[in-house]
Amino acid sequence: MTEISGYCADRFQGVRCELERQLDSGAELGASICVTVDGEPVVDLWGGHLDEDRTVPWRTDTLVNVFSISKTMTALCALLLVDRGELDVHQKVAHYWPEFAANGKGDIEIRHILAHTSGVSGWQPPIDLADIYDAEAAAARLAAQPPWWEPGSASGYHALNYGHLVGEVIRRVTGRSLGRFFAEELAGPLGADFHIGTGPEHRDRIASLIPPPAVQFDMSTLDQDSILVKTLTSPLLDIAETASPGWQGAEIGAVNGHGNARSVARVQSVVSCGGSLDGRKLLSDKTLDLIFEQQSDGVDQALLVPLRFGIGYGLPHPQTAPAVPEGRVCWWAGYGGAIVVNDLDHRLTFAYTMNKMEPGILGSARADAYLRATYAAVREGAA
């Protein structure tokens, strides 16, 4: 039986049992799960290995690339500025970033880039992955191009460029890069081991990602000018490249955040705890309400699955996220399976990170199993 380390309150033993089952079966290689209630961990578990050869155990301080969970950290940075009166979600992006008005983008609002409805869901091809490592140069390319659909009319998942759009606004407002702002305003003050731009001093504790089985589908058969193809291939994500110093050190606020379940839950519990953590008020009720202002509800033009977006987060959807409960809940997932759920009704945050990826951009069967075990305990405690 695979050894699991950490803490798990008695009521949540079903989560530990599910993690043991997934590790023992080989479905999981290495993983961490954290559940906080009122900002305090009731589950903080980890187990398995960092590497495919199973020579290095997953430790308490292991980090892993969590892909699009990074977007929730980027969104939270923007919401901090909103709360301070330095950013208005209904203001034009070009008010803060004048160059962005080029090519018909003058009416795009901050809420549009935060909710994936801006019409700018990727870079105008051709572009290589390494080109997005320079955040300012990559943002300048986005500022120069036209939108791919009418802004505000529908969502089109900003898969790789979310952090470049939001991060450039943050840089224009604060004079600080996204990674620096996040470190100084959230990760540092909260004591969270999460990084947008991960330095070489952390390299030895980063888990290797195991790519999902290749999807037997020929993208060349699709319309190369479609929003789906342009979004997901401009540039094309290469899992092997995520192990490079260039990728890890870049500030790619959409997809290259490195952390673990504990650090994800620590930061995101600011939301589930009503904007306050450790006696410090970071977000007002008015700002939190923005998260739940629905911006779109329908088939996403980039992913071709039904999604609901508020401002900065996904909202529950029974088809796309069946294990995410209804209510005052916001969530998002990372490519391969990582997920975070903030439940303001129960003041609960659930986070799961892993290195053996499952197919699919949003969520996974393993994530759903852990989340269901968590809510079984929540319901039992409420009975």
C-alpha positions in Angstrom: 0.0 0.0 0.0 1.3 3.5 -0.9 2.3 5.6 2.0 0.3 8.8 2.4 1.6 11.6 4.6 -0.1 14.6 6.2 -3.3 15.3 8.2 -6.9 14.3 7.7 -9.7 15.0 10.1 -11.7 12.0 11.0 -14.8 13.2 9.2 -12.8 13.4 5.9 -11.3 10.0 6.0 -13.1 9.1 2.8 -10.8 11.5 1.0 -7.7 9.7 2.3 -9.2 6.4 1.3 -9.9 7.6 -2.2 -6.3 8.9 -2.5 -4.9 5.6 -1.3 -7.1 3.8 -3.8 -5.9 5.9 -6.7 -2.3 5.7 -5.7 -2.4 1.9 -5.2 -4.1 1.3 -8.5 -1.4 3.3 -10.3 -4.0 5.8 -11.6 -2.1 8.4 -9.6 1.7 8.8 -9.6 2.1 11.6 -7.1 -0.6 14.0 -5.7 -1.6 16.3 -3.0 -5.1 17.2 -1.7 -6.0 20.0 0.7 -9.4 21.0 2.1 -9.8 24.1 4.2 -12.8 25.2 6.3 -12.8 28.7 7.7 -9.2 28.9 6.2 -7.9 26.0 8.4 -6.9 22.7 6.8 -9.1 19.8 7.6 -7.3 17.7 4.9 -3.6 18.2 4.0 -2.4 14.9 2.3 0.3 14.0 -0.1 1.7 10.7 -1.4 3.3 8.9 -4.4 6.3 10.0 -6.3 7.8 13.0 -8.2 9.1 10.9 -11.1 7.9 8.1 -13.3 10.6 5.7 -12.1 9.2 6.1 -8.6 12.6 6.9 -7.1 11.8 10.2 -5.4 8.8 10.4 -3.0 6.3 13.3 -3.1 7.1 15.4 -0.1 5.4 18.1 1.9 7.1 20.8 -0.1 6.8 19.2 -3.6 5.7 21.7 -6.3 4.0 20.9 -9.6 2.9 22.9 -12.6 -0.8 23.3 -12.0 -1.6 24.8 -15.4 -4.9 26.7 -15.4 -5.3 26.9 -11.7 -2.8 29.7 -12.3 -5.7 31.7 -13.8 -7.5 31.8 -10.4 -4.3 33.4 -8.9 -4.1 35.9 -11.7 -7.8 36.7 -11.3 -7.4 37.2 -7.6 -4.6 39.7 -8.2 -7.0 41.7 -10.4 -9.7 41.5 -7.8 -7.4 42.9 -5.2 -6.9 46.0 -7.4 -10.6 46.3 -7.9 -11.1 46.2 -4.1 -8.5 49.0 -3.7 -10.3 51.2 -6.3 -7.4 51.0 -8.7 -9.2 48.9 -11.3 -12.8 48.9 -12.6 -14.1 45.8 -14.2 -16.5 47.9 -16.3 -13.8 50.2 -17.6 -12.2 49.8 -21.0 -8.9 47.8 -21.1 -7.5 50.6 -23.2 -8.0 53.0 -20.3 -5.2 51.3 -18.5 -3.3 50.0 -21.6 -3.9 52.4 -24.5 -2.2 50.3 -27.1 -4.8 47.6 -26.6 -7.4 49.8 -28.4 -5.8 48.9 -31.8 -7.6 46.9 -34.5 -11.1 47.3 -33.1 -10.5 46.5 -29.4 -11.3 49.9 -28.0 -14.6 48.8 -26.4 -13.3 45.6 -24.7 -13.7 45.9 -20.9 -11.7 44.5 -18.0 -14.5 42.1 -17.2 -14.3 40.7 -20.7 -10.6 39.6 -20.3 -11.3 38.3 -16.8 -14.3 36.2 -18.1 -12.8 34.9 -21.4 -15.3 36.9 -23.5 -12.9 39.5 -24.9 -12.5 37.9 -28.4 -8.8 37.7 -27.9 -8.3 34.0 -26.9 -4.9 33.5 -28.3 -2.2 35.0 -30.5 -2.5 35.6 -34.2 -0.4 32.8 -35.7 2.4 32.1 -36.3 3.8 32.1 -32.8 6.1 29.7 -31.0 5.8 28.7 -27.3 9.1 30.3 -26.4 7.7 33.6 -27.7 5.3 33.9 -24.8 8.0 33.7 -22.2 8.7 37.4 -22.6 5.4 38.7 -21.0 5.7 42.3 -22.2 6.5 41.4 -25.8 3.8 38.8 -26.0 1.3 41.2 -24.5 2.3 43.8 -27.2 1.4 41.3 -29.9 -2.0 40.8 -28.3 -2.6 44.5 -28.2 -1.9 44.8 -32.0 -4.2 42.1 -33.2 -8.0 42.2 -33.9 -10.6 40.2 -31.8 -11.7 36.9 -33.2 -15.4 37.4 -32.3 -17.6 40.1 -31.0 -16.3 41.0 -27.5 -18.8 40.2 -24.7 -21.0 38.1 -26.9 -19.7 34.6 -25.8 -16.8 33.0 -24.1 -13.8 31.6 -25.8 -11.4 30.2 -23.3 -8.2 32.3 -23.0 -6.1 29.2 -22.6 -2.5 30.4 -22.8 -2.9 34.2 -22.9 -5.1 35.0 -19.9 -2.2 36.0 -17.7 -0.6 38.1 -20.5 -3.8 40.1 -20.8 -4.7 40.5 -17.2 -1.0 40.7 -16.2 -0.3 43.6 -18.5 -3.2 45.5 -17.0 -1.8 44.8 -13.6 1.6 46.0 -14.7 0.2 49.2 -16.2 -1.7 50.0 -13.0 1.0 49.0 -10.4 4.3 49.1 -12.2 4.9 45.6 -11.1 4.9 42.4 -13.2 2.1 39.8 -12.5 4.5 37.4 -10.8 6.0 40.1 -8.6 2.6 41.5 -7.6 1.3 38.0 -6.8 4.4 37.3 -4.6 4.3 40.6 -2.8 0.5 40.9 -2.3 -0.7 37.3 -1.9 1.8 34.5 -1.7 4.2 36.3 0.6 1.8 37.8 3.1 -0.2 34.5 3.2 2.8 32.3 3.5 1.8 30.3 0.4 4.4 28.3 -1.5 3.0 29.2 -4.9 4.9 30.9 -7.8 4.1 32.6 -11.0 7.6 32.6 -12.4 9.5 29.8 -10.4 13.1 30.4 -9.7 15.9 27.9 -10.1 16.2 27.5 -6.4 12.9 25.5 -6.5 13.8 23.3 -9.4 14.8 20.2 -7.4 11.4 19.9 -5.8 9.3 20.3 -8.9 7.5 17.0 -9.9 7.9 15.7 -13.4 4.7 15.9 -15.4 3.6 12.7 -17.1 1.6 13.6 -20.3 -1.8 12.1 -20.9 -2.2 9.5 -23.6 -2.1 11.1 -27.0 -5.6 11.9 -28.4 -6.0 10.1 -31.7 -7.3 13.2 -33.5 -5.8 15.0 -36.5 -6.1 18.8 -35.8 -5.2 19.4 -39.5 -8.6 18.2 -40.5 -10.2 21.2 -38.7 -10.7 24.7 -40.1 -7.3 26.2 -39.3 -8.9 29.6 -39.0 -11.4 28.4 -36.4 -11.3 29.9 -32.9 -10.7 26.4 -31.5 -7.6 25.7 -33.6 -6.1 29.2 -33.2 -6.6 29.2 -29.5 -5.2 25.8 -28.8 -2.3 25.9 -31.3 -1.2 29.6 -31.2 1.1 28.5 -29.6 0.9 24.8 -29.2 1.6 23.6 -25.6 4.4 21.1 -25.3 4.4 19.1 -22.0 8.1 18.3 -22.3 8.9 22.0 -22.5 7.3 22.6 -19.1 10.4 21.0 -17.5 12.7 23.6 -19.0 14.1 26.5 -17.0 12.7 28.9 -19.6 9.1 27.8 -19.0 9.4 27.5 -15.3 11.0 30.9 -14.9 8.6 32.8 -17.2 5.6 34.6 -15.8 2.8 32.9 -17.7 -0.2 33.7 -15.5 -2.6 31.4 -17.5 -0.7 28.1 -17.2 2.7 28.0 -15.5 2.0 28.6 -11.8 3.8 26.1 -9.6 2.5 25.1 -6.2 0.8 22.2 -4.4 -2.7 21.7 -3.0 -1.8 23.3 0.3 -0.6 26.6 -1.3 -3.5 26.6 -3.8 -6.0 26.2 -1.0 -4.2 28.7 1.2 -4.5 31.5 -1.3 -7.9 30.7 -2.7 -9.4 30.4 0.8 -9.4 34.2 0.8 -12.5 33.8 -1.5 -14.2 31.0 0.4 -13.8 32.8 3.7 -15.6 35.9 2.5 -12.5 38.0 1.7 -10.8 37.7 5.1 -8.0 35.5 6.2 -6.0 35.5 9.5 -7.9 38.6 10.6 -6.9 40.5 7.4 -9.6 41.8 5.1 -8.4 41.4 1.5 -11.7 41.6 -0.5 -15.0 43.2 0.4 -18.4 41.6 -0.1 -19.0 43.9 -3.1 -15.8 42.7 -4.8 -16.6 39.0 -4.1 -20.1 39.5 -5.6 -18.4 40.4 -8.9 -17.1 36.8 -9.1 -20.7 35.6 -9.3 -21.9 38.1 -11.9 -22.5 35.8 -14.8 -20.7 37.0 -18.0 -21.5 34.0 -20.2 -23.4 30.7 -20.3 -23.2 28.6 -23.4 -20.9 26.6 -25.6 -17.4 28.0 -25.3 -16.0 28.9 -28.7 -12.5 27.7 -28.0 -13.3 24.4 -26.1 -16.7 23.6 -27.7 -18.1 22.6 -24.3 -20.8 24.4 -22.2 -19.3 26.7 -19.6 -20.5 29.4 -17.3 -18.1 32.3 -16.4 -18.4 34.9 -13.7 -15.7 37.5 -13.4 -12.4 35.7 -12.9 -13.8 32.2 -12.2 -15.9 29.5 -13.6 -19.4 29.0 -12.1 -21.0 25.6 -11.5 -22.2 23.7 -14.6 -23.9 20.3 -14.3 -22.5 19.0 -17.7 -19.0 20.3 -17.6 -18.3 20.1 -13.9 -20.7 17.5 -12.5 -18.9 17.2 -9.1 -18.8 20.9 -8.5 -21.9 21.7 -6.3 -24.5 24.4 -7.0 -24.6 27.4 -4.8 -22.3 30.3 -4.1 -19.4 28.3 -5.6 -16.6 29.2 -8.0 -14.0 26.9 -9.5 -11.5 26.2 -12.1 -9.3 23.3 -13.3 -5.9 22.7 -14.8 -5.0 20.7 -17.9 -4.5 17.1 -16.8 -6.8 17.1 -13.8 -5.8 19.7 -11.1 -8.7 21.6 -9.6 -9.7 24.2 -7.1 -13.2 24.8 -5.8 -14.2 27.8 -3.5 -17.5 27.2 -1.7 -18.6 30.3 0.1 -21.8 28.7 1.5 -19.6 26.2 3.5 -16.5 28.5 3.8 -14.6 25.6 2.2 -11.8 25.4 -0.4 -10.9 22.2 -2.1 -7.6 21.9 -4.0 -6.0 18.9 -5.8 -2.7 18.8 -7.7 -0.9 15.9 -9.3 1.8 15.0 -11.9 0.2 12.1 -13.8 -2.1 13.9 -16.3 -5.4 12.7 -17.5 -6.8 13.6 -21.0 -8.9 16.7 -21.1 -8.4 20.3 -20.5 -11.0 20.7 -17.6 -11.0 18.4 -14.6 -10.6 14.6 -14.5 -12.3 11.5 -13.1 -9.8 11.4 -10.2 -10.5 15.0 -9.3 -14.2 14.3 -9.3 -13.7 11.3 -7.0 -11.8 13.4 -4.4 -14.3 16.2 -4.6 -17.3 13.9 -4.2 -15.6 12.3 -1.2 -15.1 15.8 0.3 -18.8 16.7 -0.1 -19.9 13.4 1.2 -18.2 14.4 4.5 -19.6 17.9 4.3 -23.2 16.5 3.9 -22.6 14.0 6.7 -21.4 16.8 9.0 -24.5 18.8 8.2 -26.9 16.0 8.9 
